[in-house]
Amino acid sequence: MLNNEMMKHLKIKNPIIQAPMAGGITTSDLVAEVSNAGGLGMIGAGYQTPIQSREQIREIKQLTSNPFGINLFVPNEFNVTPDAVQSANQLLHTIRKQLNLEPTDSFDIPEYKTIFESFIEQVKVVIEENVSICSFTFGIPSQEVMDELKQHNITLIGTATTVREAIENEKAGMDMVVVQGSEAGGHRGNFIDGHQESLVGLMSLIPQVVDNVSIPVIAAGGIMDGRGLMASLCLGAQGIQMGTAFLTCIESGAHKVHKEAILNADEDQTTFTRAFSGKWARGIENKFILEMQKHERFLPDFPVQNTLTQDIRKTSSAQNNQDFMSLWAGQGLRLAKDHSATAIVKQTIDEANVLIKRISILGMI
């Protein structure tokens, strides 16, 4: 269909990147299938240990000889007081009762130092296992980390939700930048601008970023098919990153209740919440979100709140109870299908090619 700087650099046939959704969604089969189909499969390693990442990288190499990448969460310092933790935990006791969970006051609250050390170990794994592409969410790594990765010829991809964040990614030395529109599911990748300020729609965001950076721009947020791909390319992006579209595919590791919720939801059923993790994220509205809505502004920041709700999310998943699960999804969820990852890539490219022919017939290209 086309060949551009991004595709040549990543050595991929199709300008499609599978979003690196953390939490077990990006299984080895999913990553490998997308790469084998000519796209770029991505490991969502945000919640993995370095050992788990190393094991998955090696597993994927047995399933594909094509390029694939990995995504890491950039650690951010956070402050939390025992009183804040206790207060938030007390609010969650009413939820635990509904799940027949015993109230608990014992949590292994993460420390920034530990998280940072794990991040550095993850970077070492990426280098030692010769992963050719590494992307980042929630910020930009230190110059030292960036330089070390570049010394090993690893392509670096940043995440931005505004023009200002995209410019900072380029200044830091990122080779490409994913621009995340407000339509995107899951956690927001903003790191300079606040939650409200970062809610720029993708179709508005793409051309403004393209006009202000010289590195390739990858569009993300609500893109589900060839129409979204073509719209993004027409606005100046060189490729797309799709999350929700792959979340419901056969190879996805998402819980069956999560998949069914997306496949049966309408476009107006998603909302933003920070009640699950302490960081704003878009997902399907459910009982947990509604009950915690009036408290969420006062909850501890990520990753503390994420730790506090871990038992709730785990138990609700085990009970197949979507009322208290984090059902992350983007606004394009009506277009979701339960096809294979390979079929999704092929269908997206086929649809885009049809549109190209249609535009050509009209004499527009």
N, C-alpha and C positions, 0 to 999 in steps of 0.2 A: 504493500500500500504506500509506503513512504520510507525514507531513511533519513534520519537527522542526527545531530551531534550527540544527543542523549543515547539513542539506540546504538550508535557506533561505539560510544564510550562503554556502555554496559554490555555490549556484545549480545544484544537481544534482537529477535526478529520482529516482534510486535511491541508497540509503545504502551504496554500494559504492565503495571506493577501491582502485585497482590499486597494489600496493606498488611504490615506486620502487627497483627492483633495479638496482644499478650494474653496470658492466662490459659494456655493450652489449645487455643483455636487454630494456630498455625502448626498443624501436625507436619511431620516429615513428608507424608504422602501429599498433603496440600501444596507445600512448598515445591516439591519435586515435580508434581503434575503441572503446575503453572510454568515452571522453567522448561519442562519438556515440551510444552505447548507453544513455546517461543516468547513467553512473557518473562517477568522476573519474580520468582518466588522469594518471599522474605520471612525469616524467622522472627517472631515477636518474643524477644528474650527479656523483656522488661521485668518479669517476676521470676526468671530462672536463676539458678545458681550457675557459677562458671562451669562446674562439672556437668550439669544438665545441658548447657549450651554446647560444650565440647562433644558430648555424646550425640546430640541431635545433628550437629554439623557433620559428624562422621557418618551418621545414618543416611543423611540426605545425599552425601557423596556416593553412596552405594545405589541410589535411586536415579540420579541424573548426572550427566557429565556437563550439563549446561550451567552457566553462571546463576548463582543465587546469593542473597544477602542476609544480613542480620540487623536488627534494630535494638538499640540500647536506650534506656531512660537515663538522661543526664541528671545526676543527683543535685538537689537543691537544699540548702540549709533550711532548717525549720526549728521553731521554738514551740515547746509544749510544756505546760505545767501539770503537775499531778492533779490539781483541782479541775483543770479543763478535761483531762482524761476521765476522771471520776464522773464529772457532770455528763459528759457524752455517753459514757457507759450506762449510767442510770437511765437515760432516755431509751437506750436499746433494750433494757430489761422487759419493757412491755411487748416488744417484738419477739423476744426470746420465749416469753410465756405462750404466745400464739403458736410457736413451733415446738412447744413442749421441751424447751431447752432450759437447763438450770442456769440461773443468774451466775455470772462469774465476775470477779474483780481481779483476776490474775491474767496479765497480758505481758508478753515479751515485746515491749515497746521498742521499735527500732531506733538506733542511734545513727546520726549522720555519718560519723566516722566509719562505722561498720558498712553502711550502704556505699560510701565512697570507695572503700577498700575493695568491695565486691565489684564495683564498676571498673576499677583499674584491672582487676583480675579478668573481667570479661573482655576488656580491650586486649589483654595478653593472649587470651584464647583466640580471638579473631585473627591476630597476627600469626600465632603458632599454627593455626589450622588453615592458614592461607585462604581465608574468606575474602573475596575480591571487592565486596561492596558492604559498607557499613553506614546505616542511617541513625539519626538521633532525634529524640523527642524530648520536650520539656526544657530545651535550652541548648547551649553550645558548649562543648567540652573545652578544657583549658588548651592554650596554645601548645603546651607540651604534649598533650595527648594527640592533638591534631597533627603535629609535626611527626610524631612517632608513627602514626598510621600512614601518613603520606610517604614516609621513608620506605614503607613496604608496598608502595603502589596500590594502596587500597582507595577505591573511589568513595568519597564522603558525601553523604546527602543529609541536609538539614531540614528542619520543619519550621514553617512560619505561618502565622495567621493574619499578618498585616504586612504592608510594604516595609515598614521600619524593621520588622523582624527579619524579613527577607534580605534587606540590605546588610544587616549585621551578620547574617549567615555567609554572605558573599565576602564581606570584609575579613571574616575569620578564616576563610580558605576553603569553604565547602565547594565541591565540584558541581553540585546541583541543589535545588531546594524544592521541597514539597510545599505547596501552598494549600493550607487547609481551610476551606470555606466553612461557614457556620452550619451548613447542611450535614457536615460530617458526623458520623456516629462515634461513640466512645469518648475518650478523654480529649480535651482541648490541648493543643500543642503550644499555646501561647506562653511566652516567657518574659516579655517586656511589657506588653500592653495587658490591661486587666481583662477580666472575663467579658464585660459588656463591650469594651472597646475592640475586642478581637472578633466580634461576631459580624464579620463582613461576608456577604454572600459570595460564592465562588465565581460566578460570572462577572461580578464587579471587581473581584480581587485579582483574577488572572491578568487582565491587560494592564492594570496599574503596577503590578509587580514586574511584568515583562518590560515595561517602559523604564524601570528603575534598576534593574540588575542585568548583567551580561551573561550569567550562568544559566543553563537550561532550567526551565520551570516545569514542575510536575504538578498537575491539578488533582486535588482530592476533595471529596465532599459531595455526596449525593449522586455520584456517577455510577450508573448501573448497566449501561449498554453502549452500543455504537453511536447513538445519538449524543450521549454525554461525551464520548471520545471526540467526535467531530466538532462539537461546540467548543471544547477545550482547545483543540488544535487551531481552530479558526481564530480564537482569541489570543493565540501566541504561545500556548503551552506546547512542550515537545513530547509529552506523554501524560498518562493518567495513573492514579493509584486508586484501586477499588477495594473497599473493605466489606461493607454489607453484602455486596454482590457475591463475594466468596464465603461469607460467614454461613450462609445456608447451603453451601454446596456439599456434595456427598463426602468429600475428604476432610471437611472442616471438623475440628474437635469441639465445636460448640455443643452444649447440652441440647438434647432433642427438644426440650421444652422451650429453650431459647430460639431454636430454629423455627419451631411451630408458631411461636409468638410473632416472629417477623413475617412469616408466610401468611399469617392471618390478620395482620395489622393494616391500618390505613395510614395515609401520609400525615394525618393530623394527630397521631397518637404518641409522638415522641416529645420529650421535654428535656430540659437541662436540670441536673441535680449534682450536688456535691455530698449528698448524704451517705453514699456508699463508701467513698474513698477520701473525701476531703479535697478533691479536685473536681472542677466542673466537667461534666460529661453528658453526652446526649444518649438517651435510651428510651425504651417504651415505658410509658407511665404505668405504675402499678401501686399496690397498697403501701408498700414501704416508702416510696417516694412521697406519696400524698401525706402519710402520717408524720414524716420527718420534715416536711416542707417548711413549717414555721420555725424549725430549730436549726436548719442547715447553715445559716450564716454564722452561727456560733460554734460549729463543730470544729475539731482539730484539723489542721492541714494534712494533706497527703505526705507521708504514707501512714500517719498515725491512725486516722479514721479508718483507713483501709484495713489495718490490723484489728481494730475493734469490731468491725463487721464481718470478719472472716468466718467466724463460726456460724453466723446467720446465713451467709451466702452458701456455705458448704452444706449446711443442714437443709436449707430450702431446695437446693439442687438434688440432694439425696431423696427428698420427699416429693420431687417433681412438682414443687409448689412455686409457680411463677410470681406469686404475690410479693415475695421477698428476695427475688433474684435480680442481679444487675443485667438487664436485658438490653445491652448496648446495641444501637442501630442508628443508621443515618436516615435522612428524610426521604430517600428514594426507595423505601422498603416495599412499597406496592409492586415494584418491579423485580423483587427477589424471586429466585427460582431454586428448586432443589436438584439442579443438574450437576454433572461432574465439573471439576475445575477446568478440564480440557474443553468441554463443551461451552463453558462460559467465555473462555478466551476466543474460541473459534467463532461463536455467535457474535461477539462484540466486534471482531474484525470484519466478519461478513456483512454485518449491518452498516459498518462504516464505509465499506467498499460500495455497497448499494447507494449510499448517500452521495459518494463521490461521483458515481455514474450519473445519478439523477441531476446533480448540480452541473456536470459536464454537458448533459443533454440540453439543459436550459441555457447553456452558453455563458455560465458564470465563471468557469475556469477553462 
